[in-house]
Structures are given as C-alpha cells and as structure tokens.
Amino acid sequence: MSPITAIKKAGPINFGSTEGPWNHTKRLEQILGTRLNVVGLVDRDPARADRALAIKRNDDSVKAGYEKTEVFPSLAEAVVALKDKTGSEQLHLTVDGFHSTTRGSTTPNRNSDIVLAEAFPQAAHFIEKPISALESEDFQQLDEVAAALKGKITSVGYMLRYLKAVQEMKRIITENNLTIMATMATYLMAYAYAGEDTKTIGYWNKSLEMGPVVGQGTHICDLARYLAPRPLLDTIHVQTVEAADPPGHLSQIKFDVDSLVPPEQRTPRVTNAIWRWENGAVGQFLHGITLHEGDYDCELVVLADGWKLRLVDPYGVAPKLYVRQPGSKAEVQTTFTDDDCYHSEFATLIDVIDGKADRSVILSPYEDAVETYKFTWAIRLAGEADAKKRLG
C-alpha cells in the first residue's frame, strides 16, 4: 500500500520554520520514502503553498512525493476534487495543521475534522493541538466531534508523550506499582521574540490564541494527565499575575500591547494552578512569561513514596530524566539523545495504517485529547475568576 496524505496547510507546522523543530512533511518523508504521495495541499494563500511545493520539487530526494500534489484554496474544493479523483477508499491519511479555529466544532467552516472524516471515512486523521478554539460554554460540540470521529484512526499532536524519557517515567510508575502523591510542572516562556512587534499580537490576546495554558502550556498539562490519575476539575484553584498587576510589567515588549488588547483578553503573565488528582494526590502547574532570550524552560516532577522523577527540557534536543528511588540519596541522570518524538508519533500512526499495530499504540487519540482541552480550559477559567475578584 502507498499511503496518500492530504496535508492541509503550507504553514510552519507542516513545512518547518526557524522557530522550532516541528515539520510534519519532513517526518513523513523519512518514514515513507518513495511510498509518500501527497495529493492535496490546502491553504488560503495558494502562493505560499506553491512556494512550499517548489522547494520540495527541487529536492531530488523527496520530489516524487509531491509531483501530483494539487493546491486548493479551501477545504471544500479539496474534498470535491480528491473524492472524485481518488475515491475515499484510496486516501489513507489527512494531516490537519490549520489554526485551531477551523476544527473541534460542529459549526460550518469550523468543523474541518468532521468534514474530512465524512469525506474520507477510511482515512486516518492526524489533528494538531489544541484540538479546538471552542470556549467552555460550547464544550458539548467537542463531544459531538468526538462521536463523529469514533471508530476512526485518530492521533492528536501531543508529541511529548512519545519521548523516550516520558516512556521511561511511565514504565517506572507502572512496573513499580507506584501511587503518585504529587505532580509539579513548570513552563517558562522566553518572550523576547513575541514582544518584538505587532505581528505577534495574537500571543498577547486570549481571544486569538486562547491564552498561555490552553494554547501553549497544554503540552505539559497533557504530560501530567498522561502520567497521573484523572484531574478533578472542581478542585482547581488558580492565582495569576495579570498585565495590570505591578509584577506584570514586561520590559522586553517593544510595542504598546495594552492599547491593542482589551483588558479582559490580555494574557496573564503568570498562572499558578493547584488541584487534586482522582486518587487524592495533588497537582501544580506554573506558567510564566518571564524569560527573555532563548527557548522554553520546562520541567515535570512526579513524586511517589520514596521516588522522585524529574523530566527536564522535554522540548530540547536531549531531554534529561532524573530519578531518585528508595535506598538512594542521589538522583540518577539519564540523557536521551537521538530521540525525535515527532518522528515516533508519525511512525506509530503509519504502523497502524499499515496494519502492523492496533490503535492502542497511538498515545494521544482524539477522545483523550478532549480531556486535556477541558482540563486546560478549567485552569484558564479559574484564573480569570481570581483576576476578576481581585481587579474587577
């Protein structure tokens, strides 16, 4: 079988950028080689799509996968053309890399996941995170989308679950039958790039990028969910440092953010959340827009009786896992090099499509990602309630 992928967008998540390691086409090329056949590329900016394809077609090592690629300015046009041309049974994978406002809803033009699932019922679907831009009052729609995708092969882009370090944490917890007592997570944003000019205004406006927890810290919240029992959403308490608070002034923002963003939509500078997990353990998550140059600074700590597991720099090229266990006073460090979680994520999905593995090997199916989305929104809402109480 030669998988045929319909990649939905010519933007950085699918074709790479200088800002991060994401580049879905690169991983699919590595995994599929000559089996790759991209039949459709959807982008509202066809010129950008053409530029991306030109680069691929000028590379002898991958150009065969893009020789038949057609560019479509809308998903509706792509669906009509690809159904007529290939037949739904021949399309094996769709990759949804559009903005979250286009999916996770039952509303027309915001339901790309439903449209693709109905148009190509035999295809597998890779969906980026966050899975939606729905606000909490519309969460019923998320459940309806999940119902529409039920029974289909789905994988959501929570790639950090596939890290060798994370899988080692999972193994230690499972094999030692550990009862988790606490989790502590931090996500510190280096914001100098996001503070350069108004092109980055979306980051500072919760109505555009959904805020630092739902749109950004979601990966670390998801990892905590993956390793711990279910979070009890009604136990979440949050305190924030808002733009209006004295510590909320950020020296490296070079344009007047506050004049461009309504007060109720301004991104909190610090979000500090605590809650209980289902087994009675406690959880904590701190997101801070505090660093200047460089990349993210992230850690996740899991505590159990006699045990401390500490994951450091999961986004980096060499994540580290520190383990202290009963009978030892020292943390043992393991550095995981040559580990591409994006590659592992797609390799796993391709194995399922090829019939080499069942769906259980997919670590982030859609219905599970729905729970992470609701979790991060619960944190955001609790933080907004605290800010409103303090600041009015």
C-alpha positions in Angstrom: 0.0 0.0 0.0 1.2 3.5 -0.8 -0.3 6.0 1.8 -1.7 9.1 0.2 -1.6 12.1 2.5 -3.7 15.2 2.3 -1.7 17.9 4.1 -4.0 20.8 4.9 -1.7 23.8 5.2 1.6 25.1 3.8 2.5 26.8 7.1 5.3 26.1 9.5 3.7 23.2 11.4 3.8 21.1 8.3 6.7 22.5 6.4 9.0 23.8 9.2 10.3 27.1 10.4 13.3 28.6 12.2 11.3 28.8 15.4 11.0 25.2 16.4 11.5 21.5 15.5 8.1 21.0 14.0 8.0 19.9 10.4 5.5 17.2 9.6 6.4 16.7 6.0 10.0 16.0 6.9 9.0 13.2 9.2 6.6 11.7 6.7 9.3 11.8 4.1 11.7 10.0 6.4 9.2 7.3 7.3 7.5 6.6 4.0 10.3 7.4 1.5 9.1 6.6 -2.0 5.7 5.5 -0.6 4.7 9.1 0.1 2.2 10.6 -2.3 0.8 13.9 -1.3 -2.3 14.5 -3.4 -3.7 17.7 -1.9 -2.4 20.8 -0.1 -5.0 23.3 1.3 -4.1 26.8 2.0 -6.0 30.1 1.9 -2.7 31.6 0.5 -2.1 29.5 -2.7 1.1 31.4 -3.4 2.6 30.2 -0.1 1.6 26.7 -0.9 3.2 26.9 -4.3 6.5 28.2 -2.7 6.5 25.3 -0.3 5.9 22.8 -3.1 8.6 24.4 -5.3 11.2 23.7 -2.5 10.1 20.1 -2.3 10.1 19.5 -6.1 13.6 20.9 -6.3 14.8 18.3 -3.9 15.6 15.0 -5.7 15.4 13.0 -2.5 11.7 13.8 -1.9 10.2 15.4 -5.1 8.5 12.2 -6.1 6.1 12.5 -3.2 4.9 15.9 -4.4 4.8 15.5 -8.2 1.0 15.1 -8.2 0.1 17.5 -5.4 -2.7 19.9 -6.2 -3.1 23.2 -4.3 -6.6 24.1 -3.1 -7.7 27.5 -1.6 -10.4 25.8 0.5 -11.1 22.5 2.2 -14.5 22.3 0.4 -12.7 22.4 -3.0 -10.1 19.9 -2.0 -12.8 17.4 -0.8 -14.7 17.6 -4.0 -11.6 17.2 -6.2 -10.0 14.4 -4.2 -13.1 12.4 -3.7 -13.7 12.5 -7.5 -10.1 11.7 -8.3 -9.0 9.1 -5.8 -12.1 7.7 -4.2 -12.4 7.7 -0.5 -11.0 4.2 -0.1 -7.6 5.3 -1.5 -6.9 8.2 0.8 -5.0 6.9 3.8 -4.1 10.0 5.9 -5.2 13.6 6.4 -3.0 16.0 8.3 -4.8 18.9 9.9 -2.3 21.7 10.6 -4.7 24.6 10.3 -5.4 27.0 13.1 -7.5 25.6 15.9 -10.4 27.9 15.0 -11.1 25.7 12.0 -11.8 22.5 13.9 -13.3 21.0 17.0 -16.8 22.4 16.3 -20.0 21.4 14.6 -20.3 24.9 13.1 -19.7 25.1 9.3 -16.2 26.4 8.4 -15.0 25.4 11.9 -15.6 21.7 11.5 -12.7 20.6 9.3 -12.2 17.4 11.3 -15.9 16.3 10.7 -15.7 17.3 7.0 -12.6 15.2 6.5 -14.0 12.2 8.5 -17.2 12.2 6.5 -15.5 12.7 3.1 -12.8 10.1 3.6 -14.3 7.5 6.0 -11.5 5.0 5.5 -8.6 7.5 6.2 -6.7 8.1 9.3 -6.6 11.6 10.7 -3.8 13.5 12.3 -5.0 16.6 14.2 -2.8 19.2 15.7 -3.2 20.6 19.2 -5.1 22.3 20.6 -8.0 20.4 19.1 -10.3 23.4 19.0 -10.8 27.0 19.9 -14.2 26.5 21.5 -15.0 28.3 24.7 -16.2 26.3 27.7 -19.9 27.0 27.1 -19.7 25.2 23.8 -17.9 22.0 25.0 -20.9 19.9 24.0 -19.8 20.4 20.4 -16.4 18.8 21.3 -18.2 15.7 22.4 -20.2 15.7 19.2 -17.0 15.9 17.2 -15.5 13.0 19.2 -18.6 11.0 18.4 -18.2 11.7 14.6 -14.6 10.5 14.8 -15.4 7.4 16.9 -14.1 4.2 15.3 -11.7 6.1 13.1 -7.9 6.1 13.5 -7.0 9.5 15.1 -3.8 10.9 16.5 -3.5 14.3 18.1 -0.2 16.2 18.1 0.8 15.7 21.8 4.2 14.5 20.6 5.9 14.7 24.0 4.1 11.6 25.1 6.3 9.7 22.7 9.6 10.9 24.2 11.8 8.0 25.4 12.2 9.9 28.7 8.4 10.1 29.2 8.0 6.4 28.3 10.7 5.6 30.9 8.7 7.5 33.5 5.6 5.6 32.5 7.5 2.3 32.8 8.9 3.1 36.3 5.4 4.1 37.6 3.8 1.0 36.1 6.4 -1.6 36.9 6.9 -0.4 40.5 3.1 0.0 41.0 3.7 3.5 42.3 0.9 5.5 43.8 1.5 9.1 42.7 1.5 11.6 45.6 2.1 14.8 43.7 3.0 16.3 40.3 4.7 19.7 39.8 5.1 21.2 36.4 6.6 24.5 35.1 6.5 26.1 31.7 8.5 29.3 31.4 8.2 31.3 28.2 11.1 33.2 26.6 9.1 36.1 25.3 11.5 38.5 23.6 10.6 37.2 20.1 6.8 37.5 20.9 7.4 41.1 22.1 9.2 42.4 19.0 6.3 43.9 17.0 2.5 43.7 16.4 2.9 40.6 14.2 2.9 38.7 17.4 -0.2 40.3 18.9 -2.1 37.0 18.9 0.0 35.7 21.7 -1.0 38.6 23.9 -4.7 38.3 23.2 -6.6 35.3 24.7 -9.4 35.7 22.1 -6.9 34.9 19.4 -4.5 32.3 20.8 -6.6 31.2 23.8 -4.0 32.2 26.5 -0.8 30.6 27.8 -2.3 27.5 29.3 -4.9 26.4 26.6 -2.8 27.3 23.6 0.8 26.8 24.9 1.2 25.1 28.3 -1.2 22.4 27.1 1.7 20.1 26.3 2.9 20.0 29.9 -0.6 19.7 31.3 -1.2 16.8 28.9 2.0 15.1 30.1 0.9 15.4 33.7 -2.5 13.9 32.7 -0.7 11.1 30.8 1.3 10.0 33.9 -1.2 10.7 36.7 -4.8 9.8 37.5 -7.7 11.9 36.2 -7.7 15.5 37.4 -10.7 16.6 39.4 -11.7 19.8 37.7 -13.8 21.1 40.5 -10.8 21.2 42.8 -8.7 23.6 40.6 -7.6 26.8 42.2 -5.6 29.4 40.3 -3.9 32.7 41.0 -2.5 34.9 38.3 -0.2 37.8 37.7 -2.1 40.0 35.2 -0.8 42.7 33.0 -2.4 45.3 35.4 -0.5 43.9 38.4 2.8 45.6 39.3 4.8 42.5 38.6 3.0 42.1 35.3 5.1 44.7 33.5 7.4 43.1 30.9 10.5 45.1 29.9 11.1 43.3 26.6 7.8 44.1 24.9 8.6 46.7 22.4 5.1 47.9 21.4 2.1 49.0 23.3 0.3 45.7 23.9 -2.2 47.1 26.3 -3.6 49.7 23.8 -4.2 46.9 21.3 -5.8 44.3 23.6 -9.0 44.7 25.7 -8.2 44.3 29.4 -10.3 41.2 29.8 -8.4 39.5 26.9 -4.9 40.3 28.0 -2.6 37.3 28.5 -1.8 36.7 32.2 1.9 36.9 32.9 2.0 34.2 35.4 -0.6 31.4 36.0 -0.2 29.2 39.1 -2.7 26.4 39.4 -3.2 23.7 42.0 -5.7 20.8 42.1 -6.3 17.2 43.2 -5.9 14.1 41.1 -8.6 11.4 41.3 -6.5 9.3 43.7 -6.2 12.2 46.2 -2.7 13.3 45.0 -2.1 17.0 44.4 -1.1 18.7 41.2 0.5 22.0 40.4 1.3 23.9 37.2 3.1 27.2 36.9 3.2 29.0 33.5 5.3 32.1 33.4 6.0 34.7 30.7 9.3 35.6 32.4 12.4 34.8 30.4 13.9 36.9 27.7 16.1 35.2 25.0 16.2 31.5 24.2 13.7 28.7 24.2 11.1 27.3 26.6 12.2 26.2 30.1 10.0 23.3 31.1 10.1 20.6 33.9 7.8 18.0 35.2 8.2 16.4 38.6 6.3 13.3 39.8 6.5 12.2 43.4 5.6 8.9 45.0 6.6 7.1 48.2 10.4 7.0 48.1 10.5 8.2 44.5 11.2 11.4 42.6 11.0 11.5 38.8 12.1 14.8 37.2 11.8 15.4 33.5 13.9 18.4 32.3 13.8 20.1 28.9 11.3 17.9 27.1 11.3 20.2 24.1 15.1 20.2 23.8 17.4 18.0 21.6 18.5 16.0 24.6 15.8 15.7 27.3 17.0 14.6 30.7 15.3 12.3 33.3 16.5 12.4 36.9 15.4 9.5 39.1 15.7 9.2 42.9 14.4 5.9 44.3 14.2 4.2 47.7 17.6 3.3 49.1 19.5 6.2 47.4 20.1 9.8 48.3 21.2 10.7 44.8 19.3 11.5 41.6 20.5 9.3 38.7 20.5 11.3 35.4 19.8 9.8 32.0 20.2 12.0 28.9 18.1 10.9 25.9 19.9 11.8 22.7 18.8 11.0 19.2 15.2 10.9 20.1 12.7 12.6 17.7 9.2 12.4 19.3 7.7 13.9 16.1 9.1 11.1 14.1 7.9 8.5 16.7 4.5 10.0 16.7 4.0 9.6 12.9 5.9 6.3 12.7 3.4 4.9 15.2 0.4 6.3 13.2 1.8 4.8 9.9 2.2 1.4 11.6 -1.5 1.4 12.5 -2.5 2.5 9.0 -0.3 -0.3 7.5 -1.9 -2.8 9.9 1.3 -3.6 11.7 -0.1 -2.4 15.0 -3.5 -1.8 16.6 -4.8 1.6 17.7 -3.8 1.1 21.3 -0.2 2.1 20.4 -1.4 5.7 19.5 -0.7 7.6 22.7 -3.0 10.5 22.1 -6.3 9.5 20.4 -8.9 12.2 19.9 -11.2 11.3 22.8 -8.2 11.6 25.2 -7.2 15.0 23.8 -10.7 16.2 24.5 -10.0 15.7 28.2 -6.7 17.7 28.1 -8.6 20.5 26.3 -11.2 20.6 29.0 -8.5 20.5 31.7 -6.6 23.5 30.4 -9.8 25.5 30.0 -10.7 24.7 33.6 -7.4 26.2 34.6 -7.9 29.3 32.5 -11.4 29.9 33.8 -10.3 29.6 37.4 -7.5 32.1 36.8 -9.9 34.5 35.2 -12.3 34.2 38.2 -9.4 35.0 40.5 -8.3 38.0 38.5 -11.9 39.3 38.3 -12.3 39.0 42.0 -9.1 40.9 42.7 -9.1 43.5 39.9 -12.8 43.9 38.9 
